[in-house]
């Protein structure tokens, strides 16, 4: 009995998917280091830092989050994490209606 061969594009797509999954898993342990360094920079310089993150569902943005980090006193920082999806959707609705 002869085995059916997979088309090389299918094999390549599977390999790309595997490598994407592996690289995503490798990034997660580095995020705390990245954030720690950002918090430290804010603490030392006093310069606030802002980041915006998106979550996706079926290749569409399903959520948006903002992180604001600022110095409150010498050697003290605070972070504010906000879910801003609805605000950005409303702004986009206004922008497209004009």
Backbone atoms as SQL, in Angstrom:
CREATE TABLE atoms (id INTEGER PRIMARY KEY, chain TEXT, resi INTEGER, resn TEXT, atom TEXT, x REAL, y REAL, z REAL);
INSERT INTO atoms VALUES
  (1, 'A', 1, 'UNK', 'N', 0.843, -1.181, 0.000),
  (2, 'A', 1, 'UNK', 'CA', 0.000, 0.000, 0.000),
  (3, 'A', 1, 'UNK', 'C', 0.891, 1.248, 0.000),
  (4, 'A', 2, 'UNK', 'N', 0.588, 2.199, -0.848),
  (5, 'A', 2, 'UNK', 'CA', 1.389, 3.418, -0.972),
  (6, 'A', 2, 'UNK', 'C', 0.807, 4.513, -0.086),
  (7, 'A', 3, 'UNK', 'N', 1.689, 5.177, 0.668),
  (8, 'A', 3, 'UNK', 'CA', 1.255, 6.267, 1.552),
  (9, 'A', 3, 'UNK', 'C', 1.117, 7.557, 0.753),
  (10, 'A', 4, 'UNK', 'N', 0.097, 8.325, 1.069),
  (11, 'A', 4, 'UNK', 'CA', -0.093, 9.623, 0.418),
  (12, 'A', 4, 'UNK', 'C', 0.932, 10.606, 0.971),
  (13, 'A', 5, 'UNK', 'N', 1.521, 11.387, 0.083),
  (14, 'A', 5, 'UNK', 'CA', 2.498, 12.393, 0.509),
  (15, 'A', 5, 'UNK', 'C', 1.799, 13.727, 0.717),
  (16, 'A', 6, 'UNK', 'N', 2.239, 14.422, 1.742),
  (17, 'A', 6, 'UNK', 'CA', 1.721, 15.767, 1.982),
  (18, 'A', 6, 'UNK', 'C', 2.391, 16.744, 1.031),
  (19, 'A', 7, 'UNK', 'N', 1.619, 17.687, 0.564),
  (20, 'A', 7, 'UNK', 'CA', 2.173, 18.728, -0.298),
  (21, 'A', 7, 'UNK', 'C', 3.189, 19.524, 0.515),
  (22, 'A', 8, 'UNK', 'N', 4.257, 19.946, -0.101),
  (23, 'A', 8, 'UNK', 'CA', 5.320, 20.628, 0.655),
  (24, 'A', 8, 'UNK', 'C', 4.846, 21.942, 1.273),
  (25, 'A', 9, 'UNK', 'N', 3.834, 22.593, 0.695),
  (26, 'A', 9, 'UNK', 'CA', 3.295, 23.810, 1.313),
  (27, 'A', 9, 'UNK', 'C', 2.625, 23.500, 2.643),
  (28, 'A', 10, 'UNK', 'N', 1.964, 22.347, 2.724),
  (29, 'A', 10, 'UNK', 'CA', 1.317, 21.947, 3.973),
  (30, 'A', 10, 'UNK', 'C', 2.373, 21.682, 5.041),
  (31, 'A', 11, 'UNK', 'N', 3.434, 21.015, 4.655),
  (32, 'A', 11, 'UNK', 'CA', 4.526, 20.737, 5.588),
  (33, 'A', 11, 'UNK', 'C', 5.181, 22.045, 6.034),
  (34, 'A', 12, 'UNK', 'N', 5.417, 22.961, 5.104),
  (35, 'A', 12, 'UNK', 'CA', 6.042, 24.251, 5.436),
  (36, 'A', 12, 'UNK', 'C', 5.143, 25.056, 6.369),
  (37, 'A', 13, 'UNK', 'N', 3.846, 25.060, 6.096),
  (38, 'A', 13, 'UNK', 'CA', 2.910, 25.789, 6.952),
  (39, 'A', 13, 'UNK', 'C', 2.894, 25.203, 8.364),
  (40, 'A', 14, 'UNK', 'N', 2.942, 23.891, 8.474),
  (41, 'A', 14, 'UNK', 'CA', 2.999, 23.247, 9.789),
  (42, 'A', 14, 'UNK', 'C', 4.257, 23.630, 10.539),
  (43, 'A', 15, 'UNK', 'N', 5.382, 23.682, 9.838),
  (44, 'A', 15, 'UNK', 'CA', 6.653, 24.055, 10.460),
  (45, 'A', 15, 'UNK', 'C', 6.625, 25.512, 10.916),
  (46, 'A', 16, 'UNK', 'N', 6.086, 26.401, 10.107),
  (47, 'A', 16, 'UNK', 'CA', 5.974, 27.812, 10.484),
  (48, 'A', 16, 'UNK', 'C', 5.086, 27.955, 11.719),
  (49, 'A', 17, 'UNK', 'N', 3.980, 27.225, 11.743),
  (50, 'A', 17, 'UNK', 'CA', 3.084, 27.275, 12.896),
  (51, 'A', 17, 'UNK', 'C', 3.789, 26.801, 14.161),
  (52, 'A', 18, 'UNK', 'N', 4.545, 25.727, 14.057),
  (53, 'A', 18, 'UNK', 'CA', 5.297, 25.207, 15.199),
  (54, 'A', 18, 'UNK', 'C', 6.307, 26.230, 15.701),
  (55, 'A', 19, 'UNK', 'N', 7.049, 26.830, 14.793),
  (56, 'A', 19, 'UNK', 'CA', 8.061, 27.818, 15.194),
  (57, 'A', 19, 'UNK', 'C', 7.417, 29.059, 15.809),
  (58, 'A', 20, 'UNK', 'N', 6.260, 29.461, 15.294),
  (59, 'A', 20, 'UNK', 'CA', 5.545, 30.600, 15.871),
  (60, 'A', 20, 'UNK', 'C', 5.115, 30.293, 17.296),
  (61, 'A', 21, 'UNK', 'N', 4.574, 29.110, 17.517),
  (62, 'A', 21, 'UNK', 'CA', 4.159, 28.712, 18.859),
  (63, 'A', 21, 'UNK', 'C', 5.349, 28.684, 19.817),
  (64, 'A', 22, 'UNK', 'N', 6.460, 28.125, 19.359),
  (65, 'A', 22, 'UNK', 'CA', 7.648, 28.050, 20.211),
  (66, 'A', 22, 'UNK', 'C', 8.177, 29.440, 20.553),
  (67, 'A', 23, 'UNK', 'N', 8.221, 30.334, 19.556),
  (68, 'A', 23, 'UNK', 'CA', 8.752, 31.682, 19.821),
  (69, 'A', 23, 'UNK', 'C', 7.828, 32.445, 20.760),
  (70, 'A', 24, 'UNK', 'N', 6.508, 32.250, 20.646),
  (71, 'A', 24, 'UNK', 'CA', 5.580, 32.909, 21.569),
  (72, 'A', 24, 'UNK', 'C', 5.817, 32.439, 22.994),
  (73, 'A', 25, 'UNK', 'N', 6.037, 31.156, 23.172),
  (74, 'A', 25, 'UNK', 'CA', 6.283, 30.611, 24.502),
  (75, 'A', 25, 'UNK', 'C', 7.599, 31.122, 25.084),
  (76, 'A', 26, 'UNK', 'N', 8.571, 31.414, 24.223),
  (77, 'A', 26, 'UNK', 'CA', 9.859, 31.904, 24.705),
  (78, 'A', 26, 'UNK', 'C', 9.780, 33.366, 25.145),
  (79, 'A', 27, 'UNK', 'N', 8.843, 34.134, 24.604),
  (80, 'A', 27, 'UNK', 'CA', 8.719, 35.554, 24.936),
  (81, 'A', 27, 'UNK', 'C', 8.149, 35.753, 26.336),
  (82, 'A', 28, 'UNK', 'N', 7.168, 34.928, 26.744),
  (83, 'A', 28, 'UNK', 'CA', 6.493, 35.137, 28.027),
  (84, 'A', 28, 'UNK', 'C', 7.445, 35.224, 29.220),
  (85, 'A', 29, 'UNK', 'N', 8.461, 34.378, 29.331),
  (86, 'A', 29, 'UNK', 'CA', 9.363, 34.524, 30.486),
  (87, 'A', 29, 'UNK', 'C', 10.154, 35.836, 30.476),
  (88, 'A', 30, 'UNK', 'N', 10.318, 36.453, 29.295),
  (89, 'A', 30, 'UNK', 'CA', 11.080, 37.697, 29.203),
  (90, 'A', 30, 'UNK', 'C', 10.255, 38.927, 29.558),
  (91, 'A', 31, 'UNK', 'N', 8.939, 38.842, 29.491),
  (92, 'A', 31, 'UNK', 'CA', 8.099, 40.008, 29.779),
  (93, 'A', 31, 'UNK', 'C', 8.322, 40.582, 31.167),
  (94, 'A', 32, 'UNK', 'N', 8.395, 39.756, 32.220),
  (95, 'A', 32, 'UNK', 'CA', 8.649, 40.349, 33.544),
  (96, 'A', 32, 'UNK', 'C', 9.965, 41.127, 33.604),
  (97, 'A', 33, 'UNK', 'N', 10.994, 40.645, 32.906),
  (98, 'A', 33, 'UNK', 'CA', 12.281, 41.343, 32.878),
  (99, 'A', 33, 'UNK', 'C', 12.115, 42.688, 32.172),
  (100, 'A', 34, 'UNK', 'N', 11.405, 42.686, 31.052),
  (101, 'A', 34, 'UNK', 'CA', 11.162, 43.917, 30.300),
  (102, 'A', 34, 'UNK', 'C', 10.404, 44.932, 31.163),
  (103, 'A', 35, 'UNK', 'N', 9.328, 44.484, 31.807),
  (104, 'A', 35, 'UNK', 'CA', 8.541, 45.396, 32.640),
  (105, 'A', 35, 'UNK', 'C', 9.329, 45.877, 33.848),
  (106, 'A', 36, 'UNK', 'N', 10.098, 44.988, 34.464),
  (107, 'A', 36, 'UNK', 'CA', 10.914, 45.390, 35.613),
  (108, 'A', 36, 'UNK', 'C', 11.884, 46.491, 35.201),
  (109, 'A', 37, 'UNK', 'N', 12.511, 46.329, 34.037),
  (110, 'A', 37, 'UNK', 'CA', 13.452, 47.342, 33.570),
  (111, 'A', 37, 'UNK', 'C', 12.749, 48.669, 33.272),
  (112, 'A', 38, 'UNK', 'N', 11.545, 48.612, 32.725),
  (113, 'A', 38, 'UNK', 'CA', 10.785, 49.835, 32.458),
  (114, 'A', 38, 'UNK', 'C', 10.421, 50.545, 33.766),
  (115, 'A', 39, 'UNK', 'N', 9.950, 49.777, 34.745),
  (116, 'A', 39, 'UNK', 'CA', 9.619, 50.361, 36.050),
  (117, 'A', 39, 'UNK', 'C', 10.867, 50.989, 36.675),
  (118, 'A', 40, 'UNK', 'N', 11.987, 50.312, 36.585),
  (119, 'A', 40, 'UNK', 'CA', 13.237, 50.835, 37.148),
  (120, 'A', 40, 'UNK', 'C', 13.631, 52.133, 36.456),
  (121, 'A', 41, 'UNK', 'N', 13.485, 52.179, 35.135),
  (122, 'A', 41, 'UNK', 'CA', 13.826, 53.391, 34.387),
  (123, 'A', 41, 'UNK', 'C', 12.951, 54.563, 34.828),
  (124, 'A', 42, 'UNK', 'N', 11.662, 54.323, 35.020),
  (125, 'A', 42, 'UNK', 'CA', 10.758, 55.373, 35.499),
  (126, 'A', 42, 'UNK', 'C', 11.180, 55.837, 36.887),
  (127, 'A', 43, 'UNK', 'N', 11.548, 54.901, 37.736),
  (128, 'A', 43, 'UNK', 'CA', 11.959, 55.227, 39.105),
  (129, 'A', 43, 'UNK', 'C', 13.220, 56.095, 39.114),
  (130, 'A', 44, 'UNK', 'N', 14.155, 55.767, 38.254),
  (131, 'A', 44, 'UNK', 'CA', 15.431, 56.484, 38.229),
  (132, 'A', 44, 'UNK', 'C', 15.306, 57.842, 37.545),
  (133, 'A', 45, 'UNK', 'N', 14.655, 57.878, 36.390),
  (134, 'A', 45, 'UNK', 'CA', 14.614, 59.112, 35.598),
  (135, 'A', 45, 'UNK', 'C', 13.430, 60.007, 35.929),
  (136, 'A', 46, 'UNK', 'N', 12.354, 59.424, 36.457),
  (137, 'A', 46, 'UNK', 'CA', 11.144, 60.198, 36.710),
  (138, 'A', 46, 'UNK', 'C', 10.294, 60.397, 35.474),
  (139, 'A', 47, 'UNK', 'N', 10.766, 59.884, 34.336),
  (140, 'A', 47, 'UNK', 'CA', 10.022, 60.017, 33.086),
  (141, 'A', 47, 'UNK', 'C', 8.956, 58.930, 33.000),
  (142, 'A', 48, 'UNK', 'N', 7.694, 59.334, 32.847),
  (143, 'A', 48, 'UNK', 'CA', 6.585, 58.369, 32.786),
  (144, 'A', 48, 'UNK', 'C', 6.707, 57.493, 31.540),
  (145, 'A', 49, 'UNK', 'N', 6.082, 56.331, 31.600),
  (146, 'A', 49, 'UNK', 'CA', 6.094, 55.387, 30.483),
  (147, 'A', 49, 'UNK', 'C', 4.678, 54.908, 30.223),
  (148, 'A', 50, 'UNK', 'N', 4.337, 54.754, 28.949),
  (149, 'A', 50, 'UNK', 'CA', 2.997, 54.336, 28.540),
  (150, 'A', 50, 'UNK', 'C', 3.122, 53.221, 27.504),
  (151, 'A', 51, 'UNK', 'N', 2.248, 52.234, 27.611),
  (152, 'A', 51, 'UNK', 'CA', 2.224, 51.147, 26.641),
  (153, 'A', 51, 'UNK', 'C', 0.778, 50.777, 26.359),
  (154, 'A', 52, 'UNK', 'N', 0.528, 50.342, 25.145),
  (155, 'A', 52, 'UNK', 'CA', -0.810, 49.901, 24.771),
  (156, 'A', 52, 'UNK', 'C', -0.702, 48.484, 24.227),
  (157, 'A', 53, 'UNK', 'N', -1.552, 47.590, 24.704),
  (158, 'A', 53, 'UNK', 'CA', -1.544, 46.187, 24.300),
  (159, 'A', 53, 'UNK', 'C', -2.889, 45.829, 23.700),
  (160, 'A', 54, 'UNK', 'N', -2.865, 44.938, 22.719),
  (161, 'A', 54, 'UNK', 'CA', -4.089, 44.515, 22.050),
  (162, 'A', 54, 'UNK', 'C', -4.273, 43.017, 22.212),
  (163, 'A', 55, 'UNK', 'N', -5.520, 42.586, 22.349),
  (164, 'A', 55, 'UNK', 'CA', -5.834, 41.165, 22.313),
  (165, 'A', 55, 'UNK', 'C', -6.633, 40.925, 21.037),
  (166, 'A', 56, 'UNK', 'N', -6.446, 39.758, 20.462),
  (167, 'A', 56, 'UNK', 'CA', -7.061, 39.447, 19.180),
  (168, 'A', 56, 'UNK', 'C', -7.980, 38.240, 19.284),
  (169, 'A', 57, 'UNK', 'N', -9.017, 38.242, 18.463),
  (170, 'A', 57, 'UNK', 'CA', -9.926, 37.121, 18.329),
  (171, 'A', 57, 'UNK', 'C', -10.231, 36.997, 16.839),
  (172, 'A', 58, 'UNK', 'N', -9.830, 35.898, 16.234),
  (173, 'A', 58, 'UNK', 'CA', -10.013, 35.692, 14.785),
  (174, 'A', 58, 'UNK', 'C', -9.422, 36.840, 13.976),
  (175, 'A', 59, 'UNK', 'N', -8.214, 37.226, 14.311),
  (176, 'A', 59, 'UNK', 'CA', -7.445, 38.255, 13.616),
  (177, 'A', 59, 'UNK', 'C', -8.057, 39.657, 13.703),
  (178, 'A', 60, 'UNK', 'N', -9.040, 39.853, 14.578),
  (179, 'A', 60, 'UNK', 'CA', -9.603, 41.179, 14.807),
  (180, 'A', 60, 'UNK', 'C', -9.287, 41.584, 16.241),
  (181, 'A', 61, 'UNK', 'N', -9.076, 42.864, 16.436),
  (182, 'A', 61, 'UNK', 'CA', -8.799, 43.354, 17.787),
  (183, 'A', 61, 'UNK', 'C', -10.053, 43.184, 18.634),
  (184, 'A', 62, 'UNK', 'N', -9.910, 42.467, 19.736),
  (185, 'A', 62, 'UNK', 'CA', -11.064, 42.237, 20.614),
  (186, 'A', 62, 'UNK', 'C', -10.944, 43.002, 21.931),
  (187, 'A', 63, 'UNK', 'N', -9.775, 43.512, 22.227),
  (188, 'A', 63, 'UNK', 'CA', -9.586, 44.254, 23.462),
  (189, 'A', 63, 'UNK', 'C', -8.335, 45.102, 23.397),
  (190, 'A', 64, 'UNK', 'N', -8.362, 46.215, 24.109),
  (191, 'A', 64, 'UNK', 'CA', -7.208, 47.108, 24.161),
  (192, 'A', 64, 'UNK', 'C', -6.985, 47.525, 25.608),
  (193, 'A', 65, 'UNK', 'N', -5.728, 47.489, 26.021),
  (194, 'A', 65, 'UNK', 'CA', -5.361, 47.812, 27.392),
  (195, 'A', 65, 'UNK', 'C', -4.224, 48.814, 27.374),
  (196, 'A', 66, 'UNK', 'N', -4.274, 49.745, 28.292),
  (197, 'A', 66, 'UNK', 'CA', -3.193, 50.720, 28.433),
  (198, 'A', 66, 'UNK', 'C', -2.538, 50.552, 29.789),
  (199, 'A', 67, 'UNK', 'N', -1.239, 50.725, 29.807),
  (200, 'A', 67, 'UNK', 'CA', -0.475, 50.703, 31.046),
  (201, 'A', 67, 'UNK', 'C', 0.273, 52.019, 31.145),
  (202, 'A', 68, 'UNK', 'N', 0.057, 52.735, 32.229),
  (203, 'A', 68, 'UNK', 'CA', 0.761, 53.985, 32.514),
  (204, 'A', 68, 'UNK', 'C', 1.578, 53.765, 33.786),
  (205, 'A', 69, 'UNK', 'N', 2.871, 54.042, 33.711),
  (206, 'A', 69, 'UNK', 'CA', 3.754, 53.911, 34.869),
  (207, 'A', 69, 'UNK', 'C', 4.371, 55.287, 35.118),
  (208, 'A', 70, 'UNK', 'N', 4.350, 55.729, 36.376),
  (209, 'A', 70, 'UNK', 'CA', 4.865, 57.052, 36.706),
  (210, 'A', 70, 'UNK', 'C', 5.472, 57.034, 38.104),
  (211, 'A', 71, 'UNK', 'N', 6.358, 57.990, 38.357),
  (212, 'A', 71, 'UNK', 'CA', 7.000, 58.086, 39.670),
  (213, 'A', 71, 'UNK', 'C', 6.130, 58.927, 40.588),
  (214, 'A', 72, 'UNK', 'N', 5.890, 58.432, 41.783),
  (215, 'A', 72, 'UNK', 'CA', 5.063, 59.147, 42.760),
  (216, 'A', 72, 'UNK', 'C', 5.904, 59.893, 43.790),
  (217, 'A', 73, 'UNK', 'N', 7.112, 59.423, 44.037),
  (218, 'A', 73, 'UNK', 'CA', 8.051, 60.012, 44.985),
  (219, 'A', 73, 'UNK', 'C', 9.412, 59.394, 44.687),
  (220, 'A', 74, 'UNK', 'N', 10.496, 59.936, 45.244),
  (221, 'A', 74, 'UNK', 'CA', 11.794, 59.296, 45.027),
  (222, 'A', 74, 'UNK', 'C', 11.744, 57.812, 45.432),
  (223, 'A', 75, 'UNK', 'N', 12.219, 56.969, 44.564),
  (224, 'A', 75, 'UNK', 'CA', 12.256, 55.514, 44.771),
  (225, 'A', 75, 'UNK', 'C', 10.870, 54.872, 44.842),
  (226, 'A', 76, 'UNK', 'N', 9.838, 55.540, 44.318),
  (227, 'A', 76, 'UNK', 'CA', 8.464, 55.006, 44.331),
  (228, 'A', 76, 'UNK', 'C', 7.841, 55.181, 42.944),
  (229, 'A', 77, 'UNK', 'N', 7.241, 54.111, 42.444),
  (230, 'A', 77, 'UNK', 'CA', 6.518, 54.187, 41.175),
  (231, 'A', 77, 'UNK', 'C', 5.136, 53.570, 41.347),
  (232, 'A', 78, 'UNK', 'N', 4.252, 53.939, 40.458),
  (233, 'A', 78, 'UNK', 'CA', 2.911, 53.359, 40.434),
  (234, 'A', 78, 'UNK', 'C', 2.575, 53.025, 38.995),
  (235, 'A', 79, 'UNK', 'N', 1.766, 52.009, 38.831),
  (236, 'A', 79, 'UNK', 'CA', 1.305, 51.617, 37.509),
  (237, 'A', 79, 'UNK', 'C', -0.210, 51.618, 37.469),
  (238, 'A', 80, 'UNK', 'N', -0.754, 52.077, 36.366),
  (239, 'A', 80, 'UNK', 'CA', -2.202, 52.123, 36.198),
  (240, 'A', 80, 'UNK', 'C', -2.540, 51.328, 34.944),
  (241, 'A', 81, 'UNK', 'N', -3.328, 50.280, 35.102),
  (242, 'A', 81, 'UNK', 'CA', -3.705, 49.377, 34.031),
  (243, 'A', 81, 'UNK', 'C', -5.178, 49.614, 33.721),
  (244, 'A', 82, 'UNK', 'N', -5.484, 49.993, 32.467),
  (245, 'A', 82, 'UNK', 'CA', -6.863, 50.339, 32.120),
  (246, 'A', 82, 'UNK', 'C', -7.318, 49.591, 30.867),
  (247, 'A', 83, 'UNK', 'N', -8.545, 49.105, 30.885),
  (248, 'A', 83, 'UNK', 'CA', -9.170, 48.484, 29.731),
  (249, 'A', 83, 'UNK', 'C', -9.848, 49.603, 28.963),
  (250, 'A', 84, 'UNK', 'N', -9.434, 49.860, 27.712),
  (251, 'A', 84, 'UNK', 'CA', -9.903, 51.030, 26.965),
  (252, 'A', 84, 'UNK', 'C', -10.561, 50.673, 25.636),
  (253, 'A', 85, 'UNK', 'N', -10.999, 49.440, 25.492),
  (254, 'A', 85, 'UNK', 'CA', -11.568, 48.983, 24.222),
  (255, 'A', 85, 'UNK', 'C', -12.754, 49.837, 23.783),
  (256, 'A', 86, 'UNK', 'N', -13.710, 50.032, 24.664),
  (257, 'A', 86, 'UNK', 'CA', -14.925, 50.783, 24.295),
  (258, 'A', 86, 'UNK', 'C', -14.608, 52.226, 23.942),
  (259, 'A', 87, 'UNK', 'N', -13.683, 52.837, 24.657),
  (260, 'A', 87, 'UNK', 'CA', -13.306, 54.224, 24.355),
  (261, 'A', 87, 'UNK', 'C', -12.722, 54.325, 22.951),
  (262, 'A', 88, 'UNK', 'N', -11.862, 53.388, 22.577),
  (263, 'A', 88, 'UNK', 'CA', -11.254, 53.422, 21.247),
  (264, 'A', 88, 'UNK', 'C', -12.271, 53.094, 20.160),
  (265, 'A', 89, 'UNK', 'N', -13.198, 52.183, 20.430),
  (266, 'A', 89, 'UNK', 'CA', -14.251, 51.881, 19.451),
  (267, 'A', 89, 'UNK', 'C', -15.133, 53.109, 19.223),
  (268, 'A', 90, 'UNK', 'N', -15.480, 53.810, 20.289),
  (269, 'A', 90, 'UNK', 'CA', -16.302, 55.014, 20.161),
  (270, 'A', 90, 'UNK', 'C', -15.564, 56.088, 19.361),
  (271, 'A', 91, 'UNK', 'N', -14.282, 56.252, 19.614),
  (272, 'A', 91, 'UNK', 'CA', -13.486, 57.238, 18.878),
  (273, 'A', 91, 'UNK', 'C', -13.409, 56.864, 17.401),
  (274, 'A', 92, 'UNK', 'N', -13.276, 55.586, 17.095),
  (275, 'A', 92, 'UNK', 'CA', -13.220, 55.126, 15.713),
  (276, 'A', 92, 'UNK', 'C', -14.565, 55.353, 15.024),
  (277, 'A', 93, 'UNK', 'N', -15.665, 55.130, 15.736),
  (278, 'A', 93, 'UNK', 'CA', -16.998, 55.371, 15.183),
  (279, 'A', 93, 'UNK', 'C', -17.177, 56.841, 14.827),
  (280, 'A', 94, 'UNK', 'N', -16.736, 57.732, 15.710),
  (281, 'A', 94, 'UNK', 'CA', -16.835, 59.166, 15.447),
  (282, 'A', 94, 'UNK', 'C', -15.962, 59.535, 14.255),
  (283, 'A', 95, 'UNK', 'N', -14.750, 59.005, 14.211),
  (284, 'A', 95, 'UNK', 'CA', -13.814, 59.329, 13.128),
  (285, 'A', 95, 'UNK', 'C', -14.373, 58.884, 11.775),
  (286, 'A', 96, 'UNK', 'N', -14.975, 57.700, 11.701),
  (287, 'A', 96, 'UNK', 'CA', -15.485, 57.202, 10.420),
  (288, 'A', 96, 'UNK', 'C', -16.792, 57.869, 10.016),
  (289, 'A', 97, 'UNK', 'N', -17.519, 58.458, 10.971),
  (290, 'A', 97, 'UNK', 'CA', -18.788, 59.118, 10.643),
  (291, 'A', 97, 'UNK', 'C', -18.586, 60.549, 10.123),
  (292, 'A', 98, 'UNK', 'N', -17.407, 61.074, 10.284),
  (293, 'A', 98, 'UNK', 'CA', -17.145, 62.462, 9.848),
  (294, 'A', 98, 'UNK', 'C', -16.839, 62.538, 8.372);
